[in-house]
Amino acid sequence: MLRFPLRAAIQVTFALTTTLAQSQHLWWKPKPSPTGYTCLYGEIQVLATAPTIYYCGCTWWPGAPAGGYTGIQDQGGGRHNMIFSIWDTSPTLHPTVVSQDPKTVSNRFGGEGTGAHSHYDYDWKLGKTYRYYVTKKQDKTGENTLATVYFYDDGARRWVEEATISCPNDSGVSVKTFGGGLNGFLENWTGQGRPTAKLALYRMWLGTSPKDLAPVTEAGGDGKWGVMNGSYYLAEGDQPALDQVIKSSVNKGSEAVTGDATHPTLTVPGKTLPHWLVRQLDGLPG
């Protein structure tokens, strides 16, 4: 299974080995962009969970300068949070958190790659859709890219700026844009409780502004993945338990389609973002 240097940045308090973690991936297949994507909007809906599971909505430029990732975690003990991290541009060009919500915790990470990390404790709920929005723009000097992640707080009814990370530019495109093997995943980072059913739905949109965000309607995958309810799903668990969760969650009159060697690529219907959501995103700072 292809691995990326994520776990040490995601949860620095866990001592992990590659033999413990187990992941299922979605390999997003967006349409090519001549200018590169600078805005990313995504949704994650967790339908069944267990402790120490990371539901990553998207990783961009994995292994490249200033590659990053964002998503939500079930840390166990009733604690849920949001994650946003970016790797170093180079050994001498390091990203820095320049703005964050008062509840955000930020630091530098190391171990499996190095960079800037942030997390925000937020009690996301099963069955509720978690919405996030990531942007990249140039600072006033033109020497750094400002990468910002927002998420929608349903209780407060507002978009929260979790963090803005300033990434020093170099000559590559990976600092300034989203791309380079975009993928989402479900990772059991301790390897415990694998028989327990976990299931999450994923959708993603890409563009250069809120007004031109377009849905990604084609993806491949590995592990337990497929399509249901107009979204992609990733799952882990014993098949009988997982089948029961899928059966109880699939929309009436619909069915879940499993991705496999016979169906290496699956599609979902294109879904245009509603006007009220585009207006909200367009009104965010920056």
VMD Tcl script that draws the C-alpha trace (Angstrom):
set ca {
  {0.00 0.00 0.00}
  {1.32 3.45 -0.89}
  {2.15 5.44 2.24}
  {2.60 9.14 2.85}
  {4.36 10.88 5.78}
  {1.26 11.86 7.75}
  {0.92 10.19 11.11}
  {3.55 11.99 13.16}
  {2.04 15.30 12.11}
  {-1.52 14.19 12.73}
  {-1.13 12.97 16.28}
  {2.25 13.68 17.80}
  {1.43 12.02 21.13}
  {1.15 8.56 19.60}
  {4.23 6.41 18.98}
  {3.31 4.65 15.76}
  {4.83 2.18 13.35}
  {3.80 1.50 9.78}
  {2.68 -1.99 10.80}
  {-0.02 -0.55 13.06}
  {-1.68 1.96 10.73}
  {-4.10 0.85 8.07}
  {-5.64 3.12 5.45}
  {-8.18 3.12 2.65}
  {-7.73 5.81 -0.02}
  {-9.73 7.79 -2.54}
  {-7.65 8.97 -5.49}
  {-9.44 12.13 -6.65}
  {-9.36 12.65 -10.43}
  {-10.18 16.31 -11.09}
  {-10.25 17.83 -14.54}
  {-6.91 19.46 -15.46}
  {-6.61 23.17 -14.77}
  {-4.40 25.35 -17.01}
  {-3.74 27.79 -14.16}
  {-3.82 25.44 -11.18}
  {-6.41 25.21 -8.41}
  {-6.23 27.63 -5.47}
  {-9.54 26.85 -3.72}
  {-10.73 23.53 -2.32}
  {-14.10 22.85 -0.72}
  {-14.99 19.47 0.78}
  {-17.57 17.61 2.83}
  {-17.21 14.61 5.13}
  {-20.11 12.76 6.74}
  {-19.12 10.09 9.26}
  {-21.80 7.40 9.60}
  {-19.96 4.94 11.88}
  {-16.74 5.48 13.79}
  {-14.32 4.14 16.40}
  {-11.39 5.60 18.37}
  {-8.13 6.61 16.66}
  {-9.57 7.09 13.17}
  {-8.53 9.93 10.87}
  {-10.98 10.93 8.12}
  {-8.76 12.97 5.79}
  {-10.80 14.95 3.29}
  {-7.86 15.77 1.07}
  {-4.09 15.53 0.86}
  {-2.45 17.70 -1.81}
  {1.04 17.40 -3.28}
  {2.04 14.50 -0.97}
  {5.81 14.36 -0.76}
  {6.27 17.65 -2.67}
  {7.34 21.04 -1.27}
  {4.59 22.58 0.91}
  {2.24 19.62 0.42}
  {-0.52 19.48 3.01}
  {-3.70 17.85 4.28}
  {-6.87 18.48 6.26}
  {-9.66 16.42 7.79}
  {-11.29 15.30 11.03}
  {-10.29 12.82 13.72}
  {-11.97 10.57 16.27}
  {-9.26 10.54 18.92}
  {-11.13 8.37 21.42}
  {-12.48 9.24 24.84}
  {-15.20 11.34 23.20}
  {-12.67 13.78 21.75}
  {-13.07 14.89 18.13}
  {-11.00 17.47 16.30}
  {-9.96 19.08 13.03}
  {-6.50 18.84 11.48}
  {-4.61 21.15 9.10}
  {-0.90 20.74 8.38}
  {1.65 21.69 5.72}
  {5.13 20.30 5.15}
  {8.25 22.39 4.74}
  {8.93 23.98 1.36}
  {12.57 22.89 1.77}
  {14.99 22.07 4.59}
  {15.62 25.80 4.98}
  {12.19 27.21 4.01}
  {9.69 26.47 6.78}
  {5.94 27.25 6.95}
  {4.70 29.33 9.88}
  {1.25 29.70 11.44}
  {0.54 33.44 11.15}
  {-3.12 33.51 12.18}
  {-5.40 31.14 14.10}
  {-8.60 30.92 16.11}
  {-8.10 31.28 19.89}
  {-9.11 27.62 20.33}
  {-6.60 26.37 17.75}
  {-3.42 24.62 18.92}
  {-0.46 24.95 16.56}
  {3.13 23.73 16.55}
  {5.92 22.37 14.39}
  {5.94 18.64 13.75}
  {8.64 16.16 12.89}
  {9.26 12.45 12.68}
  {7.83 11.68 9.25}
  {8.56 14.87 7.40}
  {8.60 18.30 9.05}
  {6.31 21.30 8.83}
  {3.60 23.39 10.51}
  {0.60 21.75 12.17}
  {-2.70 22.92 13.69}
  {-5.66 21.19 15.32}
  {-8.94 22.39 16.77}
  {-11.11 20.43 19.20}
  {-14.65 20.31 17.82}
  {-17.38 17.83 18.68}
  {-18.50 16.83 15.19}
  {-21.41 14.39 15.23}
  {-22.24 11.14 13.45}
  {-24.55 11.72 10.51}
  {-23.82 15.46 10.34}
  {-21.98 16.86 7.32}
  {-18.66 18.49 8.20}
  {-17.78 21.25 5.70}
  {-14.33 22.70 5.15}
  {-12.79 25.23 2.77}
  {-9.08 25.71 2.00}
  {-7.59 28.62 0.04}
  {-4.15 29.62 -1.20}
  {-3.17 33.19 -2.02}
  {0.00 35.28 -2.22}
  {0.95 37.60 0.63}
  {1.69 41.30 0.06}
  {5.37 40.62 -0.58}
  {4.75 37.90 -3.16}
  {7.35 35.77 -1.40}
  {4.96 33.53 0.54}
  {1.74 31.61 -0.06}
  {-0.93 31.96 2.63}
  {-2.84 28.69 3.05}
  {-6.01 29.05 5.14}
  {-8.51 26.44 6.29}
  {-12.03 27.27 7.44}
  {-14.68 24.91 8.78}
  {-18.36 25.52 9.44}
  {-19.38 25.40 13.12}
  {-23.03 24.26 13.07}
  {-23.61 25.19 16.70}
  {-22.29 28.74 16.33}
  {-23.60 29.03 12.76}
  {-20.39 30.55 11.46}
  {-17.25 29.72 9.52}
  {-14.20 29.37 11.77}
  {-10.72 30.19 10.54}
  {-8.80 27.36 12.15}
  {-5.42 28.58 10.92}
  {-3.51 30.42 8.21}
  {-0.08 28.99 7.41}
  {2.47 31.11 5.53}
  {4.56 28.95 3.18}
  {7.77 30.36 1.64}
  {7.63 30.12 -2.14}
  {10.11 28.35 -4.35}
  {10.15 27.77 -8.11}
  {7.73 24.80 -7.99}
  {3.96 24.86 -8.42}
  {3.23 22.77 -5.33}
  {3.49 25.71 -2.93}
  {0.96 27.93 -4.69}
  {-1.70 25.44 -5.86}
  {-3.66 22.29 -4.97}
  {-2.79 19.22 -7.03}
  {-0.26 16.44 -7.41}
  {-2.07 13.20 -6.63}
  {-4.96 14.57 -4.59}
  {-6.32 11.93 -2.26}
  {-8.58 11.43 0.73}
  {-8.33 8.57 3.17}
  {-9.60 6.79 6.27}
  {-6.73 5.81 8.56}
  {-6.81 3.65 11.67}
  {-3.59 5.07 13.09}
  {-3.21 2.65 16.03}
  {-4.57 -0.43 14.32}
  {-6.94 -1.20 17.19}
  {-10.60 -2.13 16.78}
  {-10.27 -3.07 13.12}
  {-13.35 -5.38 13.16}
  {-15.58 -2.45 14.26}
  {-17.47 -0.86 11.37}
  {-16.31 2.61 10.27}
  {-17.94 4.41 7.35}
  {-17.61 7.95 6.00}
  {-18.86 9.77 2.89}
  {-16.66 12.22 0.97}
  {-17.24 14.93 -1.66}
  {-14.84 17.54 -3.06}
  {-14.91 20.65 -5.27}
  {-11.95 22.54 -6.79}
  {-11.57 25.97 -8.38}
  {-9.82 29.32 -8.29}
  {-12.60 31.13 -6.38}
  {-15.89 30.19 -4.69}
  {-17.74 31.16 -7.87}
  {-16.05 28.55 -10.07}
  {-15.79 25.61 -7.66}
  {-16.54 22.46 -9.66}
  {-17.28 18.99 -8.26}
  {-14.79 16.16 -8.61}
  {-16.98 13.41 -10.07}
  {-14.41 10.72 -10.77}
  {-12.15 8.83 -8.37}
  {-10.37 5.55 -7.83}
  {-9.54 3.91 -4.55}
  {-8.00 1.12 -2.54}
  {-9.07 -0.85 0.51}
  {-12.80 -0.73 1.18}
  {-14.28 2.06 -0.91}
  {-17.13 2.79 -3.27}
  {-20.09 5.07 -4.01}
  {-23.36 5.59 -2.13}
  {-25.85 8.43 -1.70}
  {-24.18 10.44 -4.48}
  {-20.84 10.48 -2.63}
  {-17.72 8.37 -2.32}
  {-17.31 6.23 0.76}
  {-14.36 4.78 2.64}
  {-14.80 2.05 5.21}
  {-13.11 -0.37 7.59}
  {-14.44 -3.31 9.59}
  {-15.61 -6.90 9.39}
  {-17.77 -7.23 6.28}
  {-21.01 -8.42 7.98}
  {-20.97 -5.48 10.40}
  {-20.04 -3.07 7.63}
  {-22.76 -4.41 5.32}
  {-25.32 -3.74 8.04}
  {-24.18 -0.13 8.46}
  {-24.25 0.46 4.71}
  {-27.68 -1.13 4.38}
  {-29.10 1.11 7.12}
  {-27.44 4.24 5.68}
  {-28.05 3.98 1.94}
  {-30.85 6.15 0.58}
  {-34.19 4.48 -0.09}
  {-34.41 3.18 -3.65}
  {-30.64 3.39 -4.07}
  {-27.71 1.04 -3.60}
  {-24.03 1.15 -2.75}
  {-21.48 0.29 -5.45}
  {-18.18 -1.22 -4.35}
  {-14.92 -0.20 -6.00}
  {-12.69 -3.13 -6.92}
  {-10.42 -4.49 -9.65}
  {-13.43 -4.74 -11.96}
  {-14.46 -1.17 -11.14}
  {-11.16 0.69 -10.55}
  {-12.81 4.06 -11.22}
  {-16.26 5.17 -10.11}
  {-18.23 8.35 -10.77}
  {-20.74 10.38 -8.78}
  {-23.29 12.88 -10.09}
  {-22.05 16.43 -10.50}
  {-23.44 18.64 -7.75}
  {-23.28 22.42 -8.08}
  {-22.83 24.24 -4.79}
  {-25.91 26.24 -3.76}
  {-25.82 30.00 -4.22}
  {-26.11 30.70 -0.49}
  {-22.99 28.60 0.18}
  {-21.01 30.31 -2.60}
  {-21.95 33.68 -1.08}
  {-20.77 32.52 2.35}
  {-17.44 31.33 1.01}
  {-16.97 34.45 -1.09}
  {-17.51 36.59 2.00}
  {-14.76 34.96 4.06}
  {-11.63 37.05 4.77}
  {-9.03 36.80 2.06}
}
mol new
graphics top color blue
foreach p $ca { graphics top sphere $p radius 0.5 }
foreach p [lrange $ca 0 end-1] q [lrange $ca 1 end] { graphics top cylinder $p $q radius 0.2 }
display resetview
